[in-house]
Amino acid sequence: MGKFITDQILGMKWLNTLIGNLLGTLGLDATSRIGGSIQFFLYDVIKITVLLCVLIYLISYIQSYFPPERSKKIMGRFHGIWANCIAALLGTVTPFCSCSSIPLFIGFTSAGLPLGVTFSFLISSPMVDLGSLVLLMSIFGAKVAILYVVLGLVIAVAGGTLIEKLHMENQVEEFIRRASAVDIASPTLTQKERLVYAKDQVAETFKKVFPYILIGVGIGAVIHNWIPESWVVAVLGSHNPFGVILATIIGIPMYADIFGTIPIAEALLGKGAQLGTVLAFMMGVTTLSLPSMIMLRKAVKPKLLGVFIAICALGIIVVGYLFNLFQGFILYLVGVKMSIFGFGKKKEEQKQPCCCGGSCTPEAMQAAEAEKKESGIKILGGGCAKCNALEAATVDALRELGMDTTIDHVRDFEKIAAYGVMTTPALVVDGQVVSYGKVLKKDEVIVILKKVRA
């Protein structure tokens, strides 16, 4: 049931298949660069837009119960690190970008809330929200999404606590410190008014976010189908120790929200970038964008702004390296879809017996090894467009050769790990891996089948 929700409801794999079939009827080959780019673009734009509208509606309804005045009162009830924790959590149900969060930060600071508490709110608000959690689940799986959110909250709490300990209240601009707090009770909304508010928020946020979705998906489509994998691996792969730092630096000048960065992250992962490096890029874009820093400079002095940027950048970089360091274990732990991961060189793939670094349970691996010896045709992969294209080409090849067209599509991570495959899709014939990391055409599959089954 959980897999169905992740793949078909959140991931909308049925939509990807539908778009591929429609392109096929129009004479476009989804395995070609142009066809693949169009499929990637249409699929991600529609999927992200639908999820965006649904999520904003639901989250805005929740937000209607947490207006700024109420959030301020809630944060004012707590002290010490608990106040930072509450501020970070409240940031998850507030605006979707840093430029929208900064006016709230100014208001909270003017109202006399501790500086560290307001900074915990400022860090978490654009970096981790309920919308990003659900959308990340649709791409990377539930547990990777939860890890991302948890670590984002840790950065927010730690960063706010450190700023509090530095006692930099005098680094806030004078007009904010002298501002008088106006304590006006929030009007009580009726059920109908909350629904209207949620609908208006969908329309307003969609107008602001949709251009970034188009740009982000467009960039993702180019990376996915046109940028050589070797380029991405060289810059953002495991053999570049400065990949996380580079990704963070690249992300900071950009201005987008989580919805615009996810398709880029998806494409980078598919091309061999490391998980932590991609997450660092996403955090840099959403938390430290140049426009938001310019706006924040109006509220704080350069010294405090510099400390804020340094703390956030350092936290993001540490999180990125931690994800990269334990990437194999994380992939095993969370069972993330192998179709979006392509890290490591092919020489290493042939030597490495298990892509989880040896963390698989003996029972699971023994069962998977036994399954490897079974005869038949198998496709290894999480069910992405490339996996489905390879399966379709294999079915056509089997039919043309007059062979049994029954194919087993293996999506289970532990079973894929037993084959030693690091990049998918992969084709297995009678227990032998004959191709991996590419989409074979029908004629290529025919040549392989004739050779293996001669």
DRENZA-403864 format. One record per residue (C-alpha): residue in three letters; x, y, z. Coordinates in steps of 0.5 Angstrom, whole numbers, plus 500, padded with zeros to 3 digits. Layout:
% DRENZA-403864
 code   x   y   z
  ALA   X   Y   Z
...
% end
This chain:
% DRENZA-403864
 code   x   y   z
  MET 500 500 500
  GLY 506 505 502
  LYS 509 503 495
  PHE 503 505 491
  ILE 502 511 495
  THR 509 513 494
  ASP 509 511 486
  GLN 502 512 484
  ILE 499 518 488
  LEU 505 522 490
  GLY 510 520 484
  MET 505 519 479
  LYS 508 514 475
  TRP 502 512 471
  LEU 502 519 468
  ASN 509 518 466
  THR 507 512 462
  LEU 501 515 459
  ILE 505 521 457
  GLY 510 516 454
  ASN 505 512 450
  LEU 502 519 448
  LEU 509 521 445
  GLY 509 514 442
  THR 503 515 438
  LEU 505 522 436
  GLY 512 519 433
  LEU 516 521 438
  ASP 521 516 441
  ALA 521 517 449
  THR 528 514 449
  SER 531 519 444
  ARG 534 526 447
  ILE 528 530 444
  GLY 523 525 446
  GLY 526 524 453
  SER 527 531 454
  ILE 519 533 452
  GLN 517 527 456
  PHE 521 529 462
  PHE 519 536 462
  LEU 511 535 461
  TYR 511 529 466
  ASP 515 534 472
  VAL 511 540 470
  ILE 504 537 471
  LYS 506 533 477
  ILE 509 538 481
  THR 504 543 479
  VAL 498 538 481
  LEU 502 537 488
  LEU 504 544 489
  CYS 496 546 488
  VAL 494 541 493
  LEU 499 542 498
  ILE 499 549 498
  TYR 491 549 499
  LEU 492 544 505
  ILE 498 547 508
  SER 494 554 507
  TYR 488 551 511
  ILE 493 549 516
  GLN 496 556 516
  SER 490 559 517
  TYR 490 557 525
  PHE 497 560 525
  PRO 497 567 524
  PRO 503 571 525
  GLU 500 574 532
  ARG 499 567 534
  SER 505 564 532
  LYS 509 570 536
  LYS 505 568 542
  ILE 506 561 542
  MET 514 562 541
  GLY 513 567 547
  ARG 511 562 551
  PHE 518 558 551
  HIS 525 559 553
  GLY 532 557 551
  ILE 533 551 546
  TRP 525 549 546
  ALA 524 556 544
  ASN 528 555 538
  CYS 525 548 537
  ILE 518 551 537
  ALA 520 557 532
  ALA 523 552 527
  LEU 517 547 527
  LEU 513 554 526
  GLY 517 555 520
  THR 515 549 517
  VAL 507 552 516
  THR 509 559 514
  PRO 511 562 507
  PHE 514 558 502
  CYS 520 562 500
  SER 525 566 504
  CYS 523 573 501
  SER 516 572 504
  SER 519 569 511
  ILE 523 576 512
  PRO 518 580 513
  LEU 515 576 519
  PHE 522 575 522
  ILE 522 583 522
  GLY 515 583 525
  PHE 517 578 530
  THR 524 581 532
  SER 520 588 533
  ALA 515 584 538
  GLY 521 583 542
  LEU 522 575 541
  PRO 529 573 542
  LEU 534 574 536
  GLY 536 567 536
  VAL 529 564 536
  THR 527 569 530
  PHE 533 566 526
  SER 531 559 528
  PHE 524 561 524
  LEU 528 565 519
  ILE 532 559 517
  SER 527 553 517
  SER 521 557 514
  PRO 524 557 507
  MET 528 550 507
  VAL 523 546 510
  ASP 516 546 510
  LEU 510 541 509
  GLY 510 542 502
  SER 517 540 501
  LEU 516 534 505
  VAL 511 531 501
  LEU 514 533 494
  LEU 521 530 496
  MET 517 524 498
  SER 515 523 491
  ILE 522 524 488
  PHE 526 521 493
  GLY 522 516 498
  ALA 519 518 505
  LYS 525 517 509
  VAL 530 521 505
  ALA 525 526 505
  ILE 524 526 513
  LEU 532 526 513
  TYR 532 532 509
  VAL 527 536 514
  VAL 530 533 520
  LEU 537 536 518
  GLY 534 542 516
  LEU 531 543 523
  VAL 537 541 526
  ILE 541 547 522
  ALA 535 552 524
  VAL 535 550 531
  ALA 543 550 532
  GLY 544 556 528
  GLY 539 560 532
  THR 542 558 538
  LEU 549 560 536
  ILE 546 567 534
  GLU 543 567 541
  LYS 549 565 545
  LEU 553 571 541
  HIS 549 576 543
  MET 548 580 537
  GLU 542 584 539
  ASN 546 591 537
  GLN 547 588 530
  VAL 539 589 528
  GLU 538 595 525
  GLU 535 601 529
  PHE 528 602 526
  ILE 527 595 528
  ARG 529 595 535
  ARG 525 602 536
  ALA 519 599 533
  SER 513 598 538
  ALA 509 592 538
  VAL 502 592 536
  ASP 498 587 539
  ILE 492 586 535
  ALA 488 580 536
  SER 487 576 530
  PRO 480 575 527
  THR 477 568 528
  LEU 476 565 521
  THR 470 561 520
  GLN 470 555 516
  LYS 468 558 510
  GLU 473 564 510
  ARG 479 559 512
  LEU 477 555 505
  VAL 477 562 501
  TYR 483 563 504
  ALA 487 557 502
  LYS 484 558 495
  ASP 487 565 495
  GLN 493 562 497
  VAL 494 557 492
  ALA 492 562 486
  GLU 497 567 489
  THR 503 562 490
  PHE 502 559 484
  LYS 503 566 480
  LYS 509 567 484
  VAL 512 559 483
  PHE 510 557 477
  PRO 515 561 473
  TYR 521 557 477
  ILE 517 551 476
  LEU 518 552 468
  ILE 525 554 469
  GLY 527 548 474
  VAL 524 543 470
  GLY 527 546 463
  ILE 534 546 466
  GLY 532 539 469
  ALA 530 536 462
  VAL 537 539 459
  ILE 541 535 465
  HIS 537 529 464
  ASN 538 528 457
  TRP 543 532 454
  ILE 549 533 459
  PRO 554 527 459
  GLU 554 523 465
  SER 561 524 466
  TRP 561 531 466
  VAL 556 531 472
  VAL 560 525 476
  ALA 567 529 475
  VAL 564 536 478
  LEU 559 533 483
  GLY 561 526 484
  SER 564 522 489
  HIS 571 523 486
  ASN 571 531 487
  PRO 572 532 495
  PHE 570 540 494
  GLY 563 538 490
  VAL 559 539 496
  ILE 562 546 497
  LEU 561 548 490
  ALA 554 546 490
  THR 553 550 496
  ILE 556 556 492
  ILE 553 555 486
  GLY 546 555 489
  ILE 547 561 493
  PRO 546 566 488
  MET 540 563 485
  TYR 533 565 487
  ALA 528 559 487
  ASP 524 555 492
  ILE 524 548 493
  PHE 519 547 488
  GLY 523 549 482
  THR 530 546 485
  ILE 527 539 486
  PRO 527 537 478
  ILE 534 540 478
  ALA 536 535 483
  GLU 532 529 480
  ALA 536 530 474
  LEU 543 531 477
  LEU 542 525 481
  GLY 540 521 475
  LYS 547 523 472
  GLY 551 521 478
  ALA 551 527 483
  GLN 552 525 490
  LEU 546 525 494
  GLY 549 530 499
  THR 552 534 494
  VAL 545 535 491
  LEU 541 536 498
  ALA 547 542 499
  PHE 545 545 493
  MET 537 545 494
  MET 539 548 501
  GLY 543 553 499
  VAL 538 556 493
  THR 532 556 498
  THR 536 559 504
  LEU 541 563 502
  SER 539 566 495
  LEU 542 573 494
  PRO 535 577 493
  SER 533 574 500
  MET 540 576 503
  ILE 539 583 500
  MET 532 584 503
  LEU 535 581 510
  ARG 541 586 510
  LYS 535 592 510
  ALA 534 589 517
  VAL 540 587 520
  LYS 547 590 520
  PRO 553 587 516
  LYS 556 583 521
  LEU 550 579 523
  LEU 548 578 516
  GLY 555 575 515
  VAL 555 571 521
  PHE 548 568 519
  ILE 550 566 512
  ALA 557 563 515
  ILE 553 559 520
  CYS 547 557 515
  ALA 553 555 509
  LEU 557 551 514
  GLY 551 547 517
  ILE 549 546 509
  ILE 556 543 508
  VAL 556 539 514
  VAL 550 536 512
  GLY 552 535 505
  TYR 558 531 507
  LEU 555 527 512
  PHE 550 525 507
  ASN 555 523 502
  LEU 559 519 507
  PHE 554 515 509
  GLN 550 515 502
  GLY 551 507 501
  PHE 548 506 508
  ILE 542 511 507
  LEU 540 508 500
  TYR 540 501 504
  LEU 536 504 510
  VAL 531 508 506
  GLY 530 503 500
  VAL 530 509 495
  LYS 529 508 488
  MET 535 506 485
  SER 533 509 478
  ILE 535 516 480
  PHE 542 514 483
  GLY 548 513 478
  PHE 554 515 482
  GLY 561 511 482
  LYS 565 509 476
  LYS 564 503 472
  LYS 570 500 474
  GLU 568 501 481
  GLU 561 498 479
  GLN 564 491 477
  LYS 569 491 483
  GLN 563 492 488
  PRO 559 486 490
  CYS 554 490 493
  CYS 552 498 492
  CYS 550 498 500
  GLY 557 497 502
  GLY 556 490 505
  SER 550 493 510
  CYS 545 488 507
  THR 542 483 511
  PRO 545 476 510
  GLU 538 473 509
  ALA 535 478 504
  MET 542 477 500
  GLN 541 470 500
  ALA 534 470 498
  ALA 536 475 492
  GLU 542 471 490
  ALA 538 465 490
  GLU 533 469 485
  LYS 539 471 481
  LYS 540 464 479
  GLU 533 463 476
  SER 532 463 468
  GLY 528 468 465
  ILE 528 476 463
  LYS 529 481 468
  ILE 529 489 468
  LEU 532 492 474
  GLY 530 499 476
  GLY 525 503 480
  GLY 520 504 475
  CYS 522 510 471
  ALA 521 512 464
  LYS 528 509 462
  CYS 526 503 466
  ASN 519 502 462
  ALA 523 504 456
  LEU 528 498 456
  GLU 522 493 458
  ALA 518 495 452
  ALA 524 494 448
  THR 525 488 451
  VAL 518 485 450
  ASP 519 487 442
  ALA 525 484 441
  LEU 522 477 445
  ARG 516 478 441
  GLU 520 478 434
  LEU 525 472 436
  GLY 519 468 438
  MET 521 467 445
  ASP 516 468 451
  THR 515 475 453
  THR 514 474 460
  ILE 519 479 464
  ASP 520 480 471
  HIS 521 488 473
  VAL 525 488 479
  ARG 524 494 484
  ASP 526 491 490
  PHE 533 495 493
  GLU 536 489 496
  LYS 534 484 490
  ILE 538 489 485
  ALA 543 490 490
  ALA 545 482 489
  TYR 546 483 482
  GLY 552 489 484
  VAL 548 494 479
  MET 550 501 481
  THR 546 504 475
  THR 539 503 472
  PRO 536 501 468
  ALA 539 494 468
  LEU 537 488 463
  VAL 538 481 466
  VAL 538 474 462
  ASP 538 468 465
  GLY 541 470 471
  GLN 547 474 468
  VAL 547 482 467
  VAL 548 484 460
  SER 547 491 460
  TYR 546 497 465
  GLY 546 504 466
  LYS 543 505 459
  VAL 536 504 455
  LEU 537 499 449
  LYS 534 499 443
  LYS 530 493 440
  ASP 535 491 435
  GLU 541 491 441
  VAL 536 487 445
  ILE 536 482 440
  VAL 543 482 439
  ILE 544 480 446
  LEU 539 475 446
  LYS 542 471 440
  LYS 548 471 443
  VAL 546 469 451
  ARG 541 464 448
  ALA 545 461 442
% end
